[in-house]
Amino acid sequence: MSNSLSQPLVNLLIVIYGPNFAKQLEKVYLNDLTECDELNYEDWIKQGILKRLSYALARLISSFL
């Protein structure tokens, strides 16, 4: 499977056991959105090769953590 820029970098699969828990997760998610910045292709390229390679390495080893 190839990863294109149009696909999200993070995939998340969760099971919600109740409406209260779902609301808590939604609140956390919406708060996270206020703390993040959009990263477009031009900004990604400007980060430099070492930083981009460190992200790639982190993605590779994340399943082992």
Backbone as XML, in Angstrom:
<?xml version="1.0"?>
<chain id="A" units="angstrom">
  <residue number="1" name="MET">
    <atom name="N" x="0.846" y="-1.176" z="0.000"/>
    <atom name="CA" x="0.000" y="0.000" z="0.000"/>
    <atom name="C" x="0.887" y="1.234" z="0.000"/>
  </residue>
  <residue number="2" name="SER">
    <atom name="N" x="0.665" y="2.133" z="-0.929"/>
    <atom name="CA" x="1.471" y="3.349" z="-0.976"/>
    <atom name="C" x="0.814" y="4.422" z="-0.128"/>
  </residue>
  <residue number="3" name="ASN">
    <atom name="N" x="1.644" y="5.301" z="0.403"/>
    <atom name="CA" x="1.150" y="6.380" z="1.240"/>
    <atom name="C" x="1.261" y="7.673" z="0.464"/>
  </residue>
  <residue number="4" name="SER">
    <atom name="N" x="0.152" y="8.266" z="0.097"/>
    <atom name="CA" x="0.172" y="9.533" z="-0.629"/>
    <atom name="C" x="-0.136" y="10.666" z="0.335"/>
  </residue>
  <residue number="5" name="LEU">
    <atom name="N" x="0.125" y="11.873" z="-0.111"/>
    <atom name="CA" x="-0.128" y="13.026" z="0.746"/>
    <atom name="C" x="-1.617" y="13.244" z="0.969"/>
  </residue>
  <residue number="6" name="SER">
    <atom name="N" x="-2.468" y="12.657" z="0.127"/>
    <atom name="CA" x="-3.904" y="12.835" z="0.306"/>
    <atom name="C" x="-4.458" y="11.926" z="1.393"/>
  </residue>
  <residue number="7" name="GLN">
    <atom name="N" x="-3.679" y="10.952" z="1.842"/>
    <atom name="CA" x="-4.129" y="10.048" z="2.892"/>
    <atom name="C" x="-3.647" y="10.562" z="4.247"/>
  </residue>
  <residue number="8" name="PRO">
    <atom name="N" x="-4.437" y="10.347" z="5.293"/>
    <atom name="CA" x="-3.973" y="10.767" z="6.620"/>
    <atom name="C" x="-2.735" y="9.968" z="7.032"/>
  </residue>
  <residue number="9" name="LEU">
    <atom name="N" x="-1.853" y="10.624" z="7.783"/>
    <atom name="CA" x="-0.636" y="9.963" z="8.239"/>
    <atom name="C" x="-0.903" y="9.034" z="9.415"/>
  </residue>
  <residue number="10" name="VAL">
    <atom name="N" x="-1.994" y="9.250" z="10.099"/>
    <atom name="CA" x="-2.313" y="8.436" z="11.271"/>
    <atom name="C" x="-3.674" y="7.789" z="11.065"/>
  </residue>
  <residue number="11" name="ASN">
    <atom name="N" x="-3.736" y="6.498" z="11.231"/>
    <atom name="CA" x="-5.003" y="5.777" z="11.192"/>
    <atom name="C" x="-5.309" y="5.314" z="12.601"/>
  </residue>
  <residue number="12" name="LEU">
    <atom name="N" x="-6.559" y="5.422" z="12.995"/>
    <atom name="CA" x="-6.950" y="5.096" z="14.354"/>
    <atom name="C" x="-8.208" y="4.245" z="14.322"/>
  </residue>
  <residue number="13" name="LEU">
    <atom name="N" x="-8.161" y="3.113" z="15.004"/>
    <atom name="CA" x="-9.323" y="2.238" z="15.122"/>
    <atom name="C" x="-9.629" y="2.088" z="16.600"/>
  </residue>
  <residue number="14" name="ILE">
    <atom name="N" x="-10.821" y="2.499" z="16.994"/>
    <atom name="CA" x="-11.215" y="2.396" z="18.396"/>
    <atom name="C" x="-12.637" y="1.861" z="18.489"/>
  </residue>
  <residue number="15" name="VAL">
    <atom name="N" x="-12.938" y="1.267" z="19.617"/>
    <atom name="CA" x="-14.276" y="0.781" z="19.909"/>
    <atom name="C" x="-14.798" y="1.598" z="21.075"/>
  </residue>
  <residue number="16" name="ILE">
    <atom name="N" x="-15.970" y="2.175" z="20.911"/>
    <atom name="CA" x="-16.561" y="2.994" z="21.953"/>
    <atom name="C" x="-17.595" y="2.152" z="22.698"/>
  </residue>
  <residue number="17" name="TYR">
    <atom name="N" x="-17.441" y="2.093" z="24.012"/>
    <atom name="CA" x="-18.316" y="1.264" z="24.828"/>
    <atom name="C" x="-19.510" y="2.012" z="25.394"/>
  </residue>
  <residue number="18" name="GLY">
    <atom name="N" x="-19.530" y="3.308" z="25.322"/>
    <atom name="CA" x="-20.657" y="4.046" z="25.858"/>
    <atom name="C" x="-20.635" y="5.490" z="25.396"/>
  </residue>
  <residue number="19" name="PRO">
    <atom name="N" x="-21.769" y="6.161" z="25.454"/>
    <atom name="CA" x="-21.850" y="7.543" z="24.971"/>
    <atom name="C" x="-21.002" y="8.514" z="25.791"/>
  </residue>
  <residue number="20" name="ASN">
    <atom name="N" x="-20.862" y="8.287" z="27.086"/>
    <atom name="CA" x="-20.045" y="9.191" z="27.908"/>
    <atom name="C" x="-18.582" y="9.118" z="27.511"/>
  </residue>
  <residue number="21" name="PHE">
    <atom name="N" x="-18.093" y="7.901" z="27.290"/>
    <atom name="CA" x="-16.706" y="7.728" z="26.879"/>
    <atom name="C" x="-16.481" y="8.341" z="25.506"/>
  </residue>
  <residue number="22" name="ALA">
    <atom name="N" x="-17.438" y="8.177" z="24.619"/>
    <atom name="CA" x="-17.339" y="8.758" z="23.275"/>
    <atom name="C" x="-17.277" y="10.279" z="23.359"/>
  </residue>
  <residue number="23" name="LYS">
    <atom name="N" x="-18.068" y="10.868" z="24.214"/>
    <atom name="CA" x="-18.058" y="12.326" z="24.381"/>
    <atom name="C" x="-16.726" y="12.809" z="24.963"/>
  </residue>
  <residue number="24" name="GLN">
    <atom name="N" x="-16.158" y="12.048" z="25.894"/>
    <atom name="CA" x="-14.855" y="12.409" z="26.455"/>
    <atom name="C" x="-13.784" y="12.385" z="25.368"/>
  </residue>
  <residue number="25" name="LEU">
    <atom name="N" x="-13.812" y="11.342" z="24.547"/>
    <atom name="CA" x="-12.831" y="11.245" z="23.467"/>
    <atom name="C" x="-13.007" y="12.367" z="22.443"/>
  </residue>
  <residue number="26" name="GLU">
    <atom name="N" x="-14.239" y="12.692" z="22.145"/>
    <atom name="CA" x="-14.496" y="13.778" z="21.199"/>
    <atom name="C" x="-13.969" y="15.098" z="21.740"/>
  </residue>
  <residue number="27" name="LYS">
    <atom name="N" x="-14.170" y="15.338" z="23.037"/>
    <atom name="CA" x="-13.681" y="16.570" z="23.672"/>
    <atom name="C" x="-12.153" y="16.642" z="23.601"/>
  </residue>
  <residue number="28" name="VAL">
    <atom name="N" x="-11.482" y="15.538" z="23.887"/>
    <atom name="CA" x="-10.017" y="15.492" z="23.813"/>
    <atom name="C" x="-9.560" y="15.746" z="22.376"/>
  </residue>
  <residue number="29" name="TYR">
    <atom name="N" x="-10.231" y="15.091" z="21.416"/>
    <atom name="CA" x="-9.870" y="15.254" z="20.012"/>
    <atom name="C" x="-10.034" y="16.704" z="19.564"/>
  </residue>
  <residue number="30" name="LEU">
    <atom name="N" x="-11.163" y="17.316" z="19.891"/>
    <atom name="CA" x="-11.398" y="18.701" z="19.488"/>
    <atom name="C" x="-10.400" y="19.648" z="20.143"/>
  </residue>
  <residue number="31" name="ASN">
    <atom name="N" x="-10.017" y="19.364" z="21.387"/>
    <atom name="CA" x="-8.994" y="20.173" z="22.047"/>
    <atom name="C" x="-7.646" y="20.002" z="21.345"/>
  </residue>
  <residue number="32" name="ASP">
    <atom name="N" x="-7.321" y="18.790" z="20.960"/>
    <atom name="CA" x="-6.071" y="18.538" z="20.237"/>
    <atom name="C" x="-6.027" y="19.333" z="18.936"/>
  </residue>
  <residue number="33" name="LEU">
    <atom name="N" x="-7.165" y="19.429" z="18.258"/>
    <atom name="CA" x="-7.206" y="20.173" z="17.001"/>
    <atom name="C" x="-6.852" y="21.642" z="17.190"/>
  </residue>
  <residue number="34" name="THR">
    <atom name="N" x="-7.183" y="22.201" z="18.352"/>
    <atom name="CA" x="-6.857" y="23.608" z="18.598"/>
    <atom name="C" x="-5.367" y="23.805" z="18.847"/>
  </residue>
  <residue number="35" name="GLU">
    <atom name="N" x="-4.668" y="22.738" z="19.181"/>
    <atom name="CA" x="-3.243" y="22.814" z="19.501"/>
    <atom name="C" x="-2.332" y="22.395" z="18.347"/>
  </residue>
  <residue number="36" name="CYS">
    <atom name="N" x="-2.898" y="22.049" z="17.201"/>
    <atom name="CA" x="-2.058" y="21.561" z="16.106"/>
    <atom name="C" x="-2.053" y="22.541" z="14.942"/>
  </residue>
  <residue number="37" name="ASP">
    <atom name="N" x="-1.073" y="22.381" z="14.087"/>
    <atom name="CA" x="-0.938" y="23.190" z="12.886"/>
    <atom name="C" x="-1.002" y="22.284" z="11.665"/>
  </residue>
  <residue number="38" name="GLU">
    <atom name="N" x="-1.606" y="22.779" z="10.597"/>
    <atom name="CA" x="-1.659" y="22.022" z="9.355"/>
    <atom name="C" x="-0.269" y="21.990" z="8.734"/>
  </residue>
  <residue number="39" name="LEU">
    <atom name="N" x="0.119" y="20.849" z="8.244"/>
    <atom name="CA" x="1.415" y="20.699" z="7.593"/>
    <atom name="C" x="1.165" y="20.341" z="6.135"/>
  </residue>
  <residue number="40" name="ASN">
    <atom name="N" x="1.425" y="21.295" z="5.247"/>
    <atom name="CA" x="1.241" y="21.027" z="3.835"/>
    <atom name="C" x="2.565" y="20.567" z="3.211"/>
  </residue>
  <residue number="41" name="TYR">
    <atom name="N" x="2.513" y="20.207" z="1.951"/>
    <atom name="CA" x="3.690" y="19.649" z="1.277"/>
    <atom name="C" x="4.881" y="20.617" z="1.291"/>
  </residue>
  <residue number="42" name="GLU">
    <atom name="N" x="4.634" y="21.879" z="1.041"/>
    <atom name="CA" x="5.731" y="22.849" z="1.016"/>
    <atom name="C" x="6.421" y="22.957" z="2.381"/>
  </residue>
  <residue number="43" name="ASP">
    <atom name="N" x="5.630" y="22.977" z="3.450"/>
    <atom name="CA" x="6.204" y="23.029" z="4.796"/>
    <atom name="C" x="6.956" y="21.742" z="5.120"/>
  </residue>
  <residue number="44" name="TRP">
    <atom name="N" x="6.431" y="20.611" z="4.664"/>
    <atom name="CA" x="7.071" y="19.313" z="4.892"/>
    <atom name="C" x="8.463" y="19.291" z="4.256"/>
  </residue>
  <residue number="45" name="ILE">
    <atom name="N" x="8.562" y="19.747" z="3.025"/>
    <atom name="CA" x="9.842" y="19.753" z="2.311"/>
    <atom name="C" x="10.832" y="20.702" z="2.983"/>
  </residue>
  <residue number="46" name="LYS">
    <atom name="N" x="10.364" y="21.824" z="3.495"/>
    <atom name="CA" x="11.233" y="22.811" z="4.148"/>
    <atom name="C" x="11.864" y="22.277" z="5.432"/>
  </residue>
  <residue number="47" name="GLN">
    <atom name="N" x="11.317" y="21.213" z="6.006"/>
    <atom name="CA" x="11.833" y="20.709" z="7.280"/>
    <atom name="C" x="13.219" y="20.102" z="7.157"/>
  </residue>
  <residue number="48" name="GLY">
    <atom name="N" x="13.649" y="19.759" z="5.981"/>
    <atom name="CA" x="14.966" y="19.173" z="5.816"/>
    <atom name="C" x="14.921" y="17.656" z="5.850"/>
  </residue>
  <residue number="49" name="ILE">
    <atom name="N" x="15.916" y="17.076" z="5.228"/>
    <atom name="CA" x="15.948" y="15.628" z="5.050"/>
    <atom name="C" x="16.119" y="14.876" z="6.375"/>
  </residue>
  <residue number="50" name="LEU">
    <atom name="N" x="16.934" y="15.380" z="7.287"/>
    <atom name="CA" x="17.151" y="14.666" z="8.550"/>
    <atom name="C" x="15.880" y="14.577" z="9.386"/>
  </residue>
  <residue number="51" name="LYS">
    <atom name="N" x="15.136" y="15.661" z="9.438"/>
    <atom name="CA" x="13.890" y="15.637" z="10.208"/>
    <atom name="C" x="12.876" y="14.706" z="9.552"/>
  </residue>
  <residue number="52" name="ARG">
    <atom name="N" x="12.781" y="14.744" z="8.226"/>
    <atom name="CA" x="11.844" y="13.861" z="7.528"/>
    <atom name="C" x="12.243" y="12.402" z="7.709"/>
  </residue>
  <residue number="53" name="LEU">
    <atom name="N" x="13.535" y="12.122" z="7.694"/>
    <atom name="CA" x="13.991" y="10.750" z="7.931"/>
    <atom name="C" x="13.695" y="10.306" z="9.356"/>
  </residue>
  <residue number="54" name="SER">
    <atom name="N" x="13.805" y="11.215" z="10.306"/>
    <atom name="CA" x="13.494" y="10.843" z="11.695"/>
    <atom name="C" x="12.015" y="10.511" z="11.839"/>
  </residue>
  <residue number="55" name="TYR">
    <atom name="N" x="11.142" y="11.226" z="11.138"/>
    <atom name="CA" x="9.713" y="10.894" z="11.146"/>
    <atom name="C" x="9.470" y="9.525" z="10.526"/>
  </residue>
  <residue number="56" name="ALA">
    <atom name="N" x="10.156" y="9.238" z="9.428"/>
    <atom name="CA" x="9.999" y="7.936" z="8.767"/>
    <atom name="C" x="10.455" y="6.815" z="9.695"/>
  </residue>
  <residue number="57" name="LEU">
    <atom name="N" x="11.573" y="7.015" z="10.376"/>
    <atom name="CA" x="12.061" y="6.012" z="11.325"/>
    <atom name="C" x="11.075" y="5.822" z="12.471"/>
  </residue>
  <residue number="58" name="ALA">
    <atom name="N" x="10.526" y="6.919" z="12.973"/>
    <atom name="CA" x="9.547" y="6.822" z="14.060"/>
    <atom name="C" x="8.324" y="6.019" z="13.621"/>
  </residue>
  <residue number="59" name="ARG">
    <atom name="N" x="7.877" y="6.235" z="12.376"/>
    <atom name="CA" x="6.730" y="5.453" z="11.873"/>
    <atom name="C" x="7.077" y="3.977" z="11.789"/>
  </residue>
  <residue number="60" name="LEU">
    <atom name="N" x="8.296" y="3.673" z="11.375"/>
    <atom name="CA" x="8.707" y="2.277" z="11.237"/>
    <atom name="C" x="8.747" y="1.548" z="12.576"/>
  </residue>
  <residue number="61" name="ILE">
    <atom name="N" x="9.253" y="2.221" z="13.611"/>
    <atom name="CA" x="9.405" y="1.543" z="14.901"/>
    <atom name="C" x="8.203" y="1.698" z="15.810"/>
  </residue>
  <residue number="62" name="SER">
    <atom name="N" x="7.222" y="2.517" z="15.424"/>
    <atom name="CA" x="6.075" y="2.793" z="16.312"/>
    <atom name="C" x="5.296" y="1.529" z="16.630"/>
  </residue>
  <residue number="63" name="SER">
    <atom name="N" x="5.246" y="0.569" z="15.724"/>
    <atom name="CA" x="4.487" y="-0.648" z="16.000"/>
    <atom name="C" x="5.161" y="-1.518" z="17.047"/>
  </residue>
  <residue number="64" name="PHE">
    <atom name="N" x="6.440" y="-1.282" z="17.312"/>
    <atom name="CA" x="7.161" y="-2.059" z="18.298"/>
    <atom name="C" x="7.120" y="-1.439" z="19.694"/>
  </residue>
  <residue number="65" name="LEU">
    <atom name="N" x="6.615" y="-0.225" z="19.787"/>
    <atom name="CA" x="6.576" y="0.486" z="21.074"/>
    <atom name="C" x="5.341" y="0.154" z="21.858"/>
  </residue>
</chain>
